[in-house]
Amino acid sequence: ARVPAFTITTADGEQPYFTDVDKSGTPVGFFFVERADAEAVLPQVRKKTDPEAKVTALPLDEAWRLTQTEDWTENGGKFRFQASRRQIVHANGKSGGDMQLDVKAKVPMFYDRRVTVPAEETAFPIFFKLEDLQAVWTKGLEGRTDEERKIVGALDVKVTTLDDVVRSITDGEERTEKLVLLTSEVL
């Protein structure tokens, strides 16, 4: 399954709306990692811009490509990711400090090196939501004895960003071909 991103578009889903402007006056459009965050902005767009506007899902790789466009004039503005406030709070808590994710428009991601998913080769999941990682961890402990749980220990959450994960993959770093990006959101 492909990982989705969500944006606010025209009723036909073809044209994303730029819902903000940056310091230089450039229009900014957002790709949200969670549908609920896009839904929260939708009433403002419907009131100010287009009563027919809707939330549209698109594959994460397409959204990523648009955020990386150097010449924003061809799109009519800049695009950036908007992480969930809840996930930013989780990331700051797990990292032990303010990662400035919202200021830098970075999307936090969560993992525990011991969590793997079955595939042809063992794959290493990285989650967009801490809650999804916690759910997988809990499911993995089902049926284990107290002794086994004690040996395994507690979930050891590490935080990275979508930018760093993509950079690792595109730079061909060792073992990144086995990374799997996971979310409970659906396309």
Backbone as CSV, one residue per row, in Angstrom:
resi,resn,N_x,N_y,N_z,CA_x,CA_y,CA_z,C_x,C_y,C_z
1,ALA,0.841,-1.198,0.000,0.000,0.000,0.000,0.873,1.244,0.000
2,ARG,0.451,2.243,-0.727,1.214,3.491,-0.799,0.831,4.405,0.353
3,VAL,1.810,5.166,0.805,1.596,6.106,1.904,0.986,7.383,1.334
4,PRO,-0.100,7.875,1.948,-0.746,9.079,1.437,-0.251,10.368,2.089
5,ALA,-0.493,11.449,1.384,-0.416,12.805,1.940,-1.755,13.436,1.567
6,PHE,-2.149,14.462,2.297,-3.459,15.074,2.076,-3.293,16.567,1.858
7,THR,-4.075,17.101,0.915,-4.039,18.532,0.658,-5.457,19.010,0.366
8,ILE,-5.629,20.301,0.374,-6.944,20.878,0.082,-6.931,21.343,-1.366
9,THR,-7.938,20.878,-2.109,-7.971,21.141,-3.548,-9.338,21.643,-3.992
10,THR,-9.406,21.960,-5.282,-10.678,22.260,-5.922,-11.553,21.005,-5.862
11,ALA,-12.835,21.164,-6.130,-13.791,20.054,-6.028,-13.399,18.863,-6.895
12,ASP,-12.746,19.118,-8.038,-12.348,18.017,-8.919,-11.050,17.349,-8.460
13,GLY,-10.431,17.879,-7.405,-9.205,17.293,-6.871,-7.964,17.598,-7.672
14,GLU,-8.086,18.452,-8.677,-6.970,18.712,-9.581,-6.022,19.811,-9.111
15,GLN,-6.555,20.871,-8.531,-5.738,22.047,-8.207,-5.641,22.246,-6.695
16,PRO,-4.427,22.098,-6.132,-4.279,22.361,-4.696,-4.380,23.857,-4.402
17,TYR,-4.892,24.162,-3.233,-4.965,25.558,-2.809,-3.735,25.943,-2.005
18,PHE,-3.280,27.160,-2.224,-2.221,27.745,-1.404,-2.940,28.493,-0.294
19,THR,-2.770,28.027,0.928,-3.567,28.540,2.041,-2.801,29.480,2.954
20,ASP,-1.555,29.803,2.597,-0.733,30.679,3.430,0.256,31.404,2.526
21,VAL,0.971,32.359,3.079,2.083,33.013,2.380,3.277,33.049,3.327
22,ASP,4.481,32.931,2.759,5.666,33.004,3.608,6.114,34.456,3.760
23,LYS,7.237,34.658,4.447,7.723,36.014,4.740,7.976,36.841,3.488
24,SER,8.337,36.163,2.390,8.623,36.888,1.150,7.369,37.138,0.316
25,GLY,6.206,36.675,0.819,4.961,36.874,0.085,4.631,35.753,-0.885
26,THR,5.440,34.693,-0.889,5.208,33.560,-1.778,4.046,32.709,-1.258
27,PRO,3.097,32.354,-2.127,2.011,31.473,-1.701,2.557,30.110,-1.249
28,VAL,1.966,29.560,-0.183,2.398,28.268,0.356,1.195,27.335,0.456
29,GLY,1.365,26.138,-0.083,0.367,25.082,0.043,0.926,23.983,0.924
30,PHE,0.043,23.254,1.587,0.489,22.253,2.550,0.057,20.850,2.170
31,PHE,0.943,19.911,2.460,0.619,18.490,2.417,0.622,18.013,3.859
32,PHE,-0.503,17.468,4.272,-0.657,16.992,5.641,-0.414,15.489,5.684
33,VAL,0.185,15.024,6.757,0.463,13.604,6.923,-0.774,12.875,7.446
34,GLU,-1.643,13.613,8.132,-2.866,13.021,8.660,-4.082,13.742,8.074
35,ARG,-5.045,12.947,7.606,-6.258,13.503,7.003,-6.954,14.478,7.957
36,ALA,-6.985,14.155,9.247,-7.682,14.997,10.229,-7.111,16.416,10.252
37,ASP,-5.810,16.561,10.036,-5.205,17.894,10.033,-5.650,18.700,8.815
38,ALA,-5.770,18.040,7.674,-6.278,18.718,6.477,-7.752,19.075,6.661
39,GLU,-8.516,18.162,7.248,-9.943,18.407,7.493,-10.143,19.616,8.407
40,ALA,-9.209,19.835,9.335,-9.323,20.964,10.266,-9.156,22.312,9.560
41,VAL,-8.404,22.339,8.458,-8.164,23.578,7.705,-9.258,23.812,6.656
42,LEU,-9.919,22.745,6.249,-10.912,22.813,5.171,-11.998,23.874,5.375
43,PRO,-12.603,24.013,6.565,-13.652,25.033,6.733,-13.165,26.458,6.428
44,GLN,-11.929,26.765,6.775,-11.381,28.100,6.486,-11.286,28.326,4.984
45,VAL,-10.815,27.309,4.258,-10.685,27.440,2.800,-12.067,27.560,2.162
46,ARG,-13.014,26.787,2.653,-14.377,26.860,2.098,-14.991,28.231,2.344
47,LYS,-14.717,28.806,3.492,-15.281,30.117,3.835,-14.611,31.240,3.042
48,LYS,-13.287,31.215,2.954,-12.528,32.305,2.327,-12.405,32.187,0.813
49,THR,-12.265,30.952,0.315,-11.844,30.773,-1.065,-12.830,30.035,-1.951
50,ASP,-13.259,28.850,-1.495,-14.041,27.987,-2.373,-14.959,27.092,-1.542
51,PRO,-16.277,27.332,-1.595,-17.207,26.507,-0.819,-17.205,25.039,-1.241
52,GLU,-16.655,24.749,-2.419,-16.621,23.372,-2.934,-15.285,22.676,-2.672
53,ALA,-14.352,23.354,-2.009,-13.029,22.762,-1.755,-13.174,21.450,-1.002
54,LYS,-12.199,20.564,-1.201,-12.245,19.268,-0.513,-10.834,18.811,-0.167
55,VAL,-10.760,17.816,0.714,-9.478,17.197,1.048,-9.227,16.095,0.030
56,THR,-8.051,16.115,-0.563,-7.677,15.132,-1.571,-6.420,14.400,-1.115
57,ALA,-6.429,13.082,-1.281,-5.253,12.266,-0.959,-4.432,12.070,-2.228
58,LEU,-3.113,12.074,-2.064,-2.221,11.752,-3.165,-1.060,10.958,-2.598
59,PRO,-0.352,10.205,-3.430,0.772,9.430,-2.923,1.860,10.341,-2.343
60,LEU,2.450,9.896,-1.249,3.486,10.662,-0.568,4.623,11.049,-1.509
61,ASP,5.016,10.144,-2.413,6.139,10.463,-3.299,5.811,11.632,-4.229
62,GLU,4.559,11.761,-4.646,4.173,12.915,-5.475,4.233,14.203,-4.666
63,ALA,3.737,14.143,-3.428,3.796,15.319,-2.553,5.251,15.700,-2.294
64,TRP,6.088,14.715,-2.046,7.508,14.974,-1.784,8.139,15.703,-2.974
65,ARG,7.866,15.198,-4.170,8.432,15.805,-5.378,8.036,17.280,-5.481
66,LEU,6.778,17.585,-5.184,6.317,18.976,-5.257,6.970,19.860,-4.192
67,THR,7.270,19.299,-3.022,7.928,20.110,-1.978,9.387,20.381,-2.322
68,GLN,9.948,19.585,-3.219,11.366,19.729,-3.565,11.595,20.595,-4.805
69,THR,10.526,21.076,-5.422,10.642,21.880,-6.637,11.397,23.173,-6.357
70,GLU,12.480,23.383,-7.083,13.293,24.591,-6.910,12.576,25.822,-7.473
71,ASP,12.033,25.676,-8.685,11.365,26.802,-9.332,9.874,26.745,-9.003
72,TRP,9.506,27.350,-7.880,8.122,27.271,-7.409,7.141,27.990,-8.325
73,THR,7.632,28.868,-9.199,6.718,29.631,-10.055,5.925,28.717,-10.988
74,GLU,6.503,27.570,-11.373,5.772,26.657,-12.265,4.550,26.044,-11.577
75,ASN,4.565,25.987,-10.239,3.418,25.466,-9.485,2.502,26.577,-8.986
76,GLY,2.961,27.818,-9.072,2.180,28.939,-8.559,2.433,29.234,-7.091
77,GLY,3.360,28.501,-6.506,3.710,28.703,-5.100,4.564,27.561,-4.597
78,LYS,4.920,27.642,-3.320,5.735,26.596,-2.695,4.823,25.616,-1.968
79,PHE,5.288,24.382,-1.893,4.596,23.371,-1.099,5.505,22.929,0.032
80,ARG,4.889,22.617,1.169,5.662,22.041,2.262,4.772,21.103,3.063
81,PHE,5.429,20.242,3.809,4.692,19.303,4.652,4.292,19.981,5.947
82,GLN,3.158,19.564,6.465,2.678,20.040,7.757,2.468,18.805,8.629
83,ALA,3.328,18.661,9.612,3.224,17.513,10.517,2.092,17.731,11.510
84,SER,1.590,16.653,12.025,0.560,16.711,13.059,1.148,17.313,14.331
85,ARG,0.425,18.234,14.932,0.863,18.853,16.196,1.124,17.772,17.239
86,ARG,0.253,16.757,17.301,0.399,15.675,18.279,1.714,14.918,18.065
87,GLN,2.048,14.649,16.809,3.282,13.908,16.535,4.520,14.766,16.823
88,ILE,4.409,16.071,16.614,5.522,16.970,16.960,5.760,16.943,18.467
89,VAL,4.680,16.977,19.237,4.803,16.910,20.703,5.440,15.578,21.112
90,HIS,4.982,14.473,20.508,5.583,13.161,20.801,7.075,13.168,20.471
91,ALA,7.424,13.703,19.306,8.829,13.709,18.876,9.692,14.515,19.830
92,ASN,9.219,15.687,20.213,9.988,16.511,21.151,10.154,15.796,22.489
93,GLY,9.106,15.118,22.935,9.174,14.384,24.201,10.147,13.223,24.144
94,LYS,10.151,12.495,23.035,11.017,11.324,22.896,12.463,11.709,22.617
95,SER,12.682,12.875,22.000,14.051,13.286,21.667,14.703,14.052,22.808
96,GLY,13.896,14.457,23.783,14.451,15.166,24.928,14.625,16.657,24.717
97,GLY,14.033,17.209,23.648,14.146,18.649,23.424,13.324,19.099,22.247
98,ASP,13.301,20.394,22.011,12.542,20.957,20.895,13.320,20.750,19.606
99,MET,12.810,19.911,18.737,13.466,19.633,17.459,13.150,20.706,16.418
100,GLN,12.322,21.678,16.764,11.901,22.758,15.859,11.314,22.215,14.559
101,LEU,10.549,21.151,14.695,9.969,20.500,13.521,8.987,21.396,12.795
102,ASP,8.176,22.144,13.553,7.195,23.010,12.898,7.877,24.180,12.210
103,VAL,8.888,24.754,12.844,9.624,25.883,12.256,10.317,25.454,10.961
104,LYS,10.883,24.258,10.962,11.639,23.769,9.809,10.775,22.991,8.818
105,ALA,9.474,22.897,9.100,8.536,22.146,8.246,9.002,20.704,8.048
106,LYS,9.413,20.074,9.137,9.871,18.684,9.095,8.791,17.768,9.662
107,VAL,8.721,16.567,9.135,7.760,15.569,9.588,8.497,14.550,10.452
108,PRO,8.100,14.420,11.734,8.774,13.434,12.580,8.346,12.016,12.225
109,MET,9.270,11.087,12.422,8.988,9.671,12.215,9.581,8.908,13.391
110,PHE,8.983,7.754,13.691,9.327,7.018,14.899,9.706,5.578,14.566
111,TYR,10.668,5.045,15.322,11.056,3.653,15.133,11.720,3.114,16.391
112,ASP,11.807,1.812,16.463,12.601,1.094,17.452,13.377,0.088,16.620
113,ARG,14.685,0.090,16.732,15.517,-0.775,15.883,15.159,-2.259,15.996
114,ARG,14.511,-2.632,17.078,14.170,-4.047,17.281,12.872,-4.438,16.597
115,VAL,12.102,-3.479,16.123,10.827,-3.782,15.464,11.092,-4.024,13.980
116,THR,10.661,-5.182,13.504,10.809,-5.517,12.089,9.466,-6.002,11.567
117,VAL,9.347,-6.033,10.255,8.141,-6.588,9.643,8.562,-7.700,8.698
118,PRO,7.764,-8.771,8.645,8.120,-9.869,7.754,7.972,-9.450,6.295
119,ALA,8.948,-9.820,5.515,8.944,-9.566,4.070,9.870,-10.620,3.471
120,GLU,10.186,-10.515,2.177,11.141,-11.456,1.588,12.439,-11.408,2.385
121,GLU,12.866,-10.194,2.686,13.969,-9.986,3.613,13.379,-9.191,4.762
122,THR,13.983,-9.285,5.922,13.474,-8.532,7.058,13.467,-7.049,6.710
123,ALA,12.338,-6.407,6.944,12.206,-4.977,6.652,12.088,-4.207,7.963
124,PHE,12.576,-2.987,7.939,12.575,-2.146,9.127,11.562,-1.020,8.962
125,PRO,10.485,-1.053,9.752,9.448,-0.036,9.610,9.790,1.264,10.329
126,ILE,9.421,2.353,9.703,9.514,3.679,10.308,8.103,4.249,10.219
127,PHE,7.597,4.722,11.349,6.190,5.097,11.457,5.991,6.612,11.469
128,PHE,4.916,7.058,10.818,4.544,8.471,10.842,3.866,8.845,12.152
129,LYS,3.318,7.837,12.850,2.606,8.103,14.106,3.189,7.230,15.210
130,LEU,3.498,7.848,16.337,3.989,7.098,17.488,2.985,6.022,17.893
131,GLU,1.702,6.347,17.822,0.667,5.395,18.221,0.704,4.122,17.369
132,ASP,1.045,4.250,16.091,1.136,3.072,15.222,2.308,2.183,15.643
133,LEU,3.442,2.787,15.963,4.596,2.029,16.459,4.230,1.318,17.762
134,GLN,3.578,2.037,18.663,3.186,1.441,19.944,2.230,0.265,19.734
135,ALA,1.306,0.393,18.790,0.345,-0.682,18.512,1.054,-1.923,17.965
136,VAL,2.007,-1.728,17.064,2.766,-2.855,16.509,3.588,-3.522,17.615
137,TRP,4.200,-2.724,18.466,4.993,-3.245,19.588,4.109,-4.095,20.511
138,THR,2.956,-3.559,20.866,2.036,-4.266,21.760,1.587,-5.583,21.135
139,LYS,1.260,-5.542,19.842,0.838,-6.760,19.139,1.965,-7.787,19.130
140,GLY,3.194,-7.322,18.973,4.346,-8.227,18.966,4.585,-8.911,20.302
141,LEU,4.110,-8.302,21.373,4.287,-8.888,22.709,3.164,-9.845,23.091
142,GLU,2.095,-9.859,22.290,0.971,-10.751,22.596,1.448,-12.197,22.635
143,GLY,0.991,-12.916,23.650,1.338,-14.324,23.760,2.715,-14.587,24.346
144,ARG,3.452,-13.542,24.658,4.786,-13.711,25.260,4.645,-13.916,26.763
145,THR,5.571,-14.651,27.325,5.562,-14.849,28.775,6.103,-13.598,29.457
146,ASP,5.850,-13.490,30.751,6.386,-12.350,31.513,7.903,-12.324,31.427
147,GLU,8.511,-13.494,31.451,9.978,-13.587,31.369,10.473,-13.044,30.021
148,GLU,9.805,-13.436,28.948,10.180,-12.944,27.614,10.010,-11.427,27.523
149,ARG,8.920,-10.932,28.086,8.678,-9.479,28.072,9.763,-8.741,28.845
150,LYS,10.212,-9.327,29.947,11.250,-8.707,30.768,12.572,-8.640,29.989
151,ILE,12.870,-9.700,29.257,14.104,-9.745,28.458,14.052,-8.689,27.350
152,VAL,12.916,-8.602,26.688,12.750,-7.641,25.590,12.832,-6.208,26.111
153,GLY,12.221,-5.964,27.252,12.247,-4.622,27.831,11.196,-3.718,27.216
154,ALA,11.317,-2.447,27.518,10.340,-1.456,27.053,10.643,-1.019,25.623
155,LEU,9.642,-0.455,24.999,9.795,0.133,23.674,10.837,1.243,23.748
156,ASP,11.799,1.219,22.830,12.880,2.212,22.811,12.683,3.099,21.579
157,VAL,11.869,4.123,21.733,11.483,4.967,20.599,12.627,5.890,20.195
158,LYS,12.939,5.864,18.912,13.902,6.792,18.317,13.117,7.694,17.366
159,VAL,13.605,8.916,17.189,12.921,9.881,16.330,13.854,10.295,15.201
160,THR,13.309,10.347,14.003,14.024,10.875,12.851,13.031,11.765,12.103
161,THR,13.385,12.199,10.913,12.453,13.002,10.115,12.296,12.385,8.732
162,LEU,11.195,12.709,8.087,10.959,12.237,6.728,12.105,12.670,5.818
163,ASP,12.583,13.899,5.973,13.703,14.386,5.159,14.917,13.475,5.288
164,ASP,15.254,13.118,6.535,16.431,12.278,6.769,16.245,10.875,6.203
165,VAL,15.043,10.332,6.321,14.770,9.001,5.779,14.908,9.021,4.257
166,VAL,14.290,10.000,3.604,14.368,10.090,2.138,15.813,10.302,1.695
167,ARG,16.539,11.159,2.397,17.943,11.405,2.059,18.753,10.110,2.169
168,SER,18.527,9.342,3.221,19.239,8.070,3.395,18.951,7.116,2.246
169,ILE,17.693,7.064,1.845,17.307,6.165,0.754,17.909,6.637,-0.568
170,THR,17.788,7.922,-0.873,18.281,8.422,-2.164,19.806,8.428,-2.230
171,ASP,20.465,8.553,-1.081,21.932,8.486,-1.059,22.428,7.047,-1.083
172,GLY,21.498,6.094,-1.005,21.860,4.685,-1.073,22.602,4.172,0.146
173,GLU,22.326,4.757,1.305,22.999,4.296,2.519,22.678,2.832,2.783
174,GLU,23.617,2.168,3.405,23.492,0.746,3.687,22.201,0.434,4.443
175,ARG,21.530,-0.628,4.024,20.317,-1.154,4.657,19.068,-0.304,4.430
176,THR,19.174,0.842,3.771,17.965,1.653,3.590,16.993,1.024,2.601
177,GLU,17.485,0.130,1.748,16.564,-0.523,0.821,15.555,-1.381,1.579
178,LYS,15.827,-1.636,2.849,14.930,-2.454,3.657,14.005,-1.614,4.534
179,LEU,14.052,-0.294,4.392,13.166,0.567,5.175,11.760,0.545,4.587
180,VAL,10.771,0.545,5.461,9.374,0.575,5.044,8.699,1.701,5.813
181,LEU,8.099,2.645,5.093,7.375,3.738,5.745,5.942,3.277,5.982
182,LEU,5.486,3.386,7.235,4.158,2.880,7.575,3.297,3.940,8.245
183,THR,2.011,3.900,7.906,1.028,4.775,8.530,-0.314,4.062,8.566
184,SER,-1.160,4.453,9.499,-2.512,3.892,9.538,-3.466,4.694,8.649
185,GLU,-2.971,5.792,8.071,-3.781,6.580,7.128,-3.879,5.801,5.818
186,VAL,-4.992,5.972,5.105,-5.160,5.248,3.846,-5.293,6.213,2.674
187,LEU,-4.801,5.773,1.533,-4.810,6.597,0.319,-6.201,6.607,-0.290
